[in-house]
Amino acid sequence: MSLHKIKAAVDAAEGNARRMGEVVLMIAQADEHAAEVMAADLDNPEMSLQKCFDALYEYAKKHQKNGFWGCVCNRFDPENPVIQFAADFYKVDLGAAASETPETQPLGRGSDDLDLMSLL
């Protein structure tokens, strides 16, 4: 049920919020508990996909070096900074998912690689 709610939110989102939603969806597909938490959070306007993207954008601006901060995010990898940021934003622990999820898990929706710069 939670995964369906997140998919619906991603499908309804546009632009950067949709891209952020793809990241959230990767996390939800890897961890059922995270999916439940994030699905519930999406009911709160302050925890929307757009708000998550806005927070990521501010983080990226503060941490850029030589005018650039980018990170490819094309599969679930709990060590990826974008995945970590989204998990922190929604206050979910990826520890259990990291031990259960193969490193080669695909994005899951047939999307192209997600580059953090495309989010900016």
GROMACS elastic network, one bead per residue, 0.5 to 0.9 nm:
[ bonds ]
;  ai    aj funct       b0    kb
    1     4     6  0.52085   500
    1     5     6  0.63855   500
    1     6     6  0.88591   500
    1    36     6  0.84379   500
    1    39     6  0.89505   500
    2     5     6  0.50688   500
    2     6     6  0.63059   500
    2     7     6  0.86293   500
    2    28     6  0.83260   500
    2    32     6  0.82583   500
    2    35     6  0.57496   500
    2    36     6  0.53225   500
    2    37     6  0.84717   500
    2    38     6  0.81168   500
    2    39     6  0.54257   500
    2    40     6  0.79627   500
    3     6     6  0.51407   500
    3     7     6  0.61213   500
    3     8     6  0.85677   500
    3    25     6  0.76013   500
    3    28     6  0.64638   500
    3    29     6  0.71422   500
    3    32     6  0.81737   500
    3    35     6  0.60352   500
    3    36     6  0.77325   500
    3    39     6  0.73716   500
    4     7     6  0.50339   500
    4     8     6  0.60996   500
    4     9     6  0.86099   500
    4    39     6  0.88577   500
    5     8     6  0.51183   500
    5     9     6  0.62739   500
    5    10     6  0.87165   500
    5    39     6  0.62023   500
    5    42     6  0.88036   500
    6     9     6  0.50208   500
    6    10     6  0.61898   500
    6    11     6  0.85619   500
    6    21     6  0.78195   500
    6    24     6  0.79319   500
    6    25     6  0.65760   500
    6    28     6  0.79590   500
    6    35     6  0.77094   500
    6    38     6  0.77198   500
    6    39     6  0.57387   500
    6    42     6  0.79172   500
    7    10     6  0.50589   500
    7    11     6  0.60698   500
    7    12     6  0.85516   500
    7    21     6  0.81687   500
    7    22     6  0.86086   500
    7    25     6  0.68599   500
    8    11     6  0.50251   500
    8    12     6  0.61250   500
    8    13     6  0.85857   500
    9    12     6  0.51078   500
    9    13     6  0.61103   500
    9    18     6  0.83445   500
    9    21     6  0.75305   500
    9    39     6  0.89608   500
    9    42     6  0.80087   500
    9    49     6  0.81693   500
   10    13     6  0.50902   500
   10    14     6  0.80017   500
   10    17     6  0.77542   500
   10    18     6  0.53611   500
   10    19     6  0.81528   500
   10    20     6  0.83646   500
   10    21     6  0.50396   500
   10    22     6  0.67699   500
   10    24     6  0.87436   500
   10    25     6  0.78634   500
   10    49     6  0.80465   500
   11    14     6  0.79357   500
   11    18     6  0.72467   500
   11    21     6  0.85824   500
   12    18     6  0.78244   500
   13    16     6  0.82980   500
   13    17     6  0.57355   500
   13    19     6  0.85447   500
   13    21     6  0.76676   500
   13    49     6  0.78326   500
   13    50     6  0.83388   500
   14    17     6  0.57451   500
   14    19     6  0.79627   500
   15    18     6  0.54137   500
   15    19     6  0.65631   500
   15    20     6  0.88807   500
   15   119     6  0.84101   500
   16    19     6  0.50039   500
   16    20     6  0.61567   500
   16    21     6  0.84002   500
   16    49     6  0.85095   500
   16    50     6  0.70403   500
   16    53     6  0.66597   500
   16    54     6  0.88134   500
   16   118     6  0.80859   500
   16   119     6  0.55251   500
   16   120     6  0.77714   500
   17    20     6  0.50627   500
   17    21     6  0.60020   500
   17    22     6  0.87409   500
   17    48     6  0.82985   500
   17    49     6  0.50657   500
   17    51     6  0.80275   500
   17    52     6  0.78715   500
   17    53     6  0.61096   500
   17    54     6  0.86757   500
   17   119     6  0.85652   500
   18    22     6  0.63548   500
   18    23     6  0.89107   500
   18    49     6  0.72916   500
   18    50     6  0.80739   500
   19    22     6  0.51929   500
   19    23     6  0.68537   500
   19    24     6  0.89531   500
   19    49     6  0.87678   500
   19    53     6  0.83956   500
   19   114     6  0.75099   500
   19   118     6  0.84012   500
   19   119     6  0.67427   500
   20    23     6  0.52131   500
   20    24     6  0.63945   500
   20    25     6  0.86320   500
   20    49     6  0.61302   500
   20    50     6  0.75193   500
   20    52     6  0.71819   500
   20    53     6  0.58268   500
   20    86     6  0.81969   500
   20   119     6  0.75668   500
   21    25     6  0.59515   500
   21    26     6  0.85602   500
   21    49     6  0.58441   500
   21    50     6  0.85581   500
   21    52     6  0.89081   500
   21    53     6  0.87557   500
   22    26     6  0.62885   500
   22    27     6  0.88245   500
   22   107     6  0.78024   500
   22   108     6  0.88956   500
   22   109     6  0.81286   500
   22   111     6  0.85206   500
   22   114     6  0.85596   500
   23    26     6  0.51307   500
   23    27     6  0.65384   500
   23    28     6  0.87380   500
   23    73     6  0.76973   500
   23    74     6  0.86397   500
   23    75     6  0.86560   500
   23    76     6  0.81734   500
   23    82     6  0.77182   500
   23    83     6  0.66030   500
   23    86     6  0.74107   500
   23   107     6  0.82734   500
   23   114     6  0.84877   500
   24    27     6  0.51850   500
   24    28     6  0.61875   500
   24    29     6  0.86657   500
   24    35     6  0.84500   500
   24    38     6  0.78697   500
   24    49     6  0.82277   500
   24    83     6  0.78237   500
   24    86     6  0.66517   500
   24    87     6  0.79269   500
   25    29     6  0.60519   500
   25    30     6  0.85741   500
   25    35     6  0.80007   500
   25   107     6  0.84394   500
   25   108     6  0.83880   500
   26    29     6  0.52067   500
   26    30     6  0.63590   500
   26    31     6  0.88103   500
   26    75     6  0.72408   500
   26    76     6  0.58160   500
   26    83     6  0.84645   500
   26   105     6  0.89682   500
   26   106     6  0.84419   500
   26   107     6  0.60972   500
   26   108     6  0.71009   500
   27    30     6  0.51764   500
   27    31     6  0.61915   500
   27    32     6  0.87699   500
   27    34     6  0.69800   500
   27    35     6  0.72385   500
   27    76     6  0.67155   500
   27    77     6  0.89644   500
   27    78     6  0.85720   500
   27    83     6  0.72975   500
   27    86     6  0.84873   500
   27    87     6  0.76046   500
   27    94     6  0.81757   500
   27    97     6  0.83926   500
   28    31     6  0.52790   500
   28    32     6  0.61643   500
   28    33     6  0.79160   500
   28    34     6  0.56863   500
   28    36     6  0.79433   500
   28    38     6  0.76677   500
   28    39     6  0.87506   500
   29    32     6  0.68897   500
   29    34     6  0.87252   500
   29    35     6  0.71783   500
   29    76     6  0.89105   500
   29   108     6  0.81552   500
   30    34     6  0.82586   500
   30    35     6  0.84104   500
   30    76     6  0.74082   500
   30    94     6  0.88415   500
   30    97     6  0.58338   500
   30    98     6  0.83538   500
   30   100     6  0.81033   500
   30   101     6  0.63518   500
   30   105     6  0.86559   500
   31    34     6  0.52701   500
   31    35     6  0.62707   500
   31    36     6  0.89056   500
   31    94     6  0.75347   500
   31    96     6  0.75978   500
   31    97     6  0.53404   500
   31    98     6  0.89135   500
   31   100     6  0.87879   500
   31   101     6  0.86075   500
   32    36     6  0.64305   500
   32    37     6  0.88617   500
   32    97     6  0.87386   500
   33    36     6  0.51632   500
   33    37     6  0.63957   500
   33    38     6  0.86773   500
   33    92     6  0.81393   500
   34    37     6  0.51333   500
   34    38     6  0.60111   500
   34    39     6  0.83509   500
   34    87     6  0.81646   500
   34    90     6  0.83841   500
   34    91     6  0.85924   500
   34    92     6  0.55979   500
   34    93     6  0.73953   500
   34    94     6  0.78667   500
   34    97     6  0.89870   500
   35    38     6  0.52398   500
   35    39     6  0.58791   500
   35    40     6  0.84944   500
   36    39     6  0.52273   500
   36    40     6  0.62435   500
   36    41     6  0.86279   500
   37    40     6  0.53086   500
   37    41     6  0.62023   500
   37    42     6  0.88228   500
   37    90     6  0.73625   500
   37    91     6  0.81329   500
   37    92     6  0.72134   500
   38    42     6  0.62163   500
   38    47     6  0.86032   500
   38    87     6  0.89112   500
   38    90     6  0.60340   500
   38    91     6  0.84863   500
   38    92     6  0.80198   500
   39    42     6  0.53121   500
   39    43     6  0.73670   500
   40    43     6  0.57918   500
   40    44     6  0.77824   500
   41    44     6  0.54568   500
   41    45     6  0.83599   500
   41    46     6  0.85072   500
   41    47     6  0.57169   500
   41    48     6  0.74544   500
   41    90     6  0.71945   500
   42    45     6  0.69079   500
   42    46     6  0.83427   500
   42    47     6  0.57032   500
   42    48     6  0.52289   500
   42    49     6  0.74195   500
   43    46     6  0.87650   500
   43    47     6  0.76030   500
   43    48     6  0.75751   500
   44    47     6  0.53519   500
   44    48     6  0.66397   500
   45    48     6  0.52337   500
   45    49     6  0.89170   500
   45    51     6  0.79171   500
   46    50     6  0.89141   500
   46    51     6  0.62417   500
   46    52     6  0.85445   500
   47    50     6  0.80602   500
   47    51     6  0.59234   500
   47    52     6  0.65480   500
   47    89     6  0.80508   500
   47    90     6  0.73899   500
   48    51     6  0.51172   500
   48    52     6  0.62727   500
   48    53     6  0.86546   500
   49    52     6  0.50420   500
   49    53     6  0.62188   500
   49    54     6  0.86204   500
   50    53     6  0.50193   500
   50    54     6  0.60847   500
   50    55     6  0.86127   500
   51    55     6  0.61827   500
   51    56     6  0.85672   500
   52    55     6  0.51997   500
   52    56     6  0.62276   500
   52    57     6  0.86373   500
   52    85     6  0.88170   500
   52    86     6  0.69251   500
   52    89     6  0.66396   500
   52    90     6  0.83598   500
   53    57     6  0.60490   500
   53    58     6  0.86481   500
   53    86     6  0.85944   500
   53   119     6  0.76009   500
   53   120     6  0.88158   500
   54    57     6  0.50543   500
   54    58     6  0.63469   500
   54    59     6  0.86586   500
   55    58     6  0.51796   500
   55    59     6  0.61984   500
   55    60     6  0.86227   500
   55    85     6  0.89687   500
   55    89     6  0.82022   500
   56    60     6  0.60385   500
   56    61     6  0.85862   500
   56    82     6  0.79102   500
   56    85     6  0.70487   500
   56    86     6  0.79290   500
   56    89     6  0.88869   500
   56   119     6  0.87473   500
   56   120     6  0.88875   500
   57    60     6  0.50679   500
   57    61     6  0.62054   500
   57    62     6  0.87241   500
   57   119     6  0.76140   500
   57   120     6  0.62427   500
   58    61     6  0.51604   500
   58    62     6  0.63565   500
   58    63     6  0.87649   500
   59    62     6  0.52574   500
   59    63     6  0.62648   500
   59    64     6  0.86432   500
   59    85     6  0.88915   500
   60    63     6  0.51596   500
   60    64     6  0.58914   500
   60    68     6  0.84682   500
   60    69     6  0.59772   500
   60    70     6  0.79433   500
   60   116     6  0.87800   500
   60   120     6  0.83921   500
   61    64     6  0.55764   500
   61    67     6  0.85012   500
   61    68     6  0.83478   500
   61    69     6  0.75068   500
   62    65     6  0.89456   500
   63    68     6  0.85495   500
   63    69     6  0.67039   500
   64    67     6  0.57486   500
   64    70     6  0.81024   500
   65    68     6  0.53347   500
   65    69     6  0.63143   500
   66    69     6  0.83582   500
   68   117     6  0.83639   500
   69   116     6  0.77957   500
   69   117     6  0.73526   500
   70   115     6  0.68234   500
   70   116     6  0.50197   500
   70   117     6  0.53806   500
   70   118     6  0.88343   500
   71    80     6  0.77050   500
   71    81     6  0.72269   500
   71    82     6  0.70900   500
   71   114     6  0.84845   500
   71   115     6  0.58177   500
   71   116     6  0.50117   500
   71   117     6  0.73722   500
   72    75     6  0.89573   500
   72    80     6  0.82771   500
   72    82     6  0.83587   500
   72   113     6  0.70709   500
   72   114     6  0.57784   500
   72   116     6  0.59253   500
   72   117     6  0.84009   500
   73    76     6  0.75993   500
   73    77     6  0.81437   500
   73    80     6  0.70703   500
   73    81     6  0.86738   500
   73    82     6  0.69041   500
   73    83     6  0.76943   500
   73   107     6  0.87172   500
   73   113     6  0.65464   500
   73   115     6  0.58491   500
   73   116     6  0.71222   500
   74    77     6  0.87931   500
   74   106     6  0.71985   500
   74   107     6  0.58615   500
   74   111     6  0.84634   500
   74   112     6  0.74317   500
   74   114     6  0.52950   500
   74   115     6  0.77044   500
   75   103     6  0.78980   500
   75   104     6  0.69280   500
   75   105     6  0.58202   500
   75   106     6  0.50496   500
   75   108     6  0.83011   500
   75   113     6  0.81966   500
   75   114     6  0.87681   500
   76    79     6  0.88604   500
   76    80     6  0.80042   500
   76    83     6  0.73736   500
   76    98     6  0.89378   500
   76   101     6  0.80169   500
   76   102     6  0.85524   500
   76   103     6  0.71293   500
   76   104     6  0.77648   500
   76   105     6  0.60657   500
   76   106     6  0.70926   500
   76   107     6  0.68634   500
   77    80     6  0.54522   500
   77    81     6  0.89944   500
   77    83     6  0.69969   500
   77    84     6  0.88090   500
   77    98     6  0.74920   500
   77   101     6  0.85045   500
   77   102     6  0.87650   500
   77   103     6  0.64453   500
   77   104     6  0.85363   500
   77   105     6  0.83773   500
   78    81     6  0.80050   500
   78    82     6  0.89454   500
   78    83     6  0.60341   500
   78    84     6  0.62517   500
   78    87     6  0.89232   500
   78    94     6  0.64300   500
   78    95     6  0.80364   500
   78    97     6  0.79064   500
   78    98     6  0.59475   500
   79    82     6  0.86627   500
   79    83     6  0.72707   500
   79    84     6  0.66700   500
   79    98     6  0.87015   500
   80    83     6  0.53121   500
   80    84     6  0.61340   500
   80    85     6  0.85830   500
   81    85     6  0.59187   500
   81    86     6  0.85649   500
   82    85     6  0.50363   500
   82    86     6  0.62220   500
   82    87     6  0.85400   500
   82   116     6  0.75074   500
   83    86     6  0.52600   500
   83    87     6  0.61135   500
   83    88     6  0.85397   500
   84    87     6  0.50865   500
   84    88     6  0.60452   500
   84    89     6  0.85072   500
   84    94     6  0.81103   500
   85    88     6  0.50786   500
   85    89     6  0.60543   500
   85    90     6  0.86902   500
   86    90     6  0.62859   500
   86    91     6  0.83046   500
   86    92     6  0.86675   500
   87    90     6  0.52828   500
   87    91     6  0.57432   500
   87    92     6  0.51229   500
   87    93     6  0.68014   500
   87    94     6  0.71571   500
   88    92     6  0.62259   500
   88    93     6  0.77883   500
   89    92     6  0.79787   500
   93    96     6  0.74300   500
   93    97     6  0.82569   500
   94    97     6  0.51867   500
   94    98     6  0.59928   500
   94    99     6  0.88740   500
   95    98     6  0.52592   500
   95    99     6  0.67817   500
   96    99     6  0.55236   500
   96   100     6  0.65033   500
   96   101     6  0.86796   500
   97   100     6  0.51401   500
   97   101     6  0.57051   500
   98   101     6  0.55755   500
   98   102     6  0.80671   500
   98   103     6  0.86429   500
   99   102     6  0.80900   500
  101   104     6  0.83766   500
  101   105     6  0.71038   500
  102   105     6  0.57100   500
  103   106     6  0.88577   500
  105   108     6  0.78631   500
  106   109     6  0.82521   500
  106   110     6  0.81849   500
  107   110     6  0.66696   500
  107   111     6  0.68770   500
  107   112     6  0.84959   500
  107   113     6  0.82025   500
  108   111     6  0.76669   500
  109   112     6  0.89967   500
  111   114     6  0.79561   500
  114   117     6  0.85834   500
  114   118     6  0.71353   500
  114   119     6  0.82499   500
  115   118     6  0.53776   500
  115   119     6  0.70803   500
  116   119     6  0.51086   500
  116   120     6  0.67786   500
  117   120     6  0.50613   500
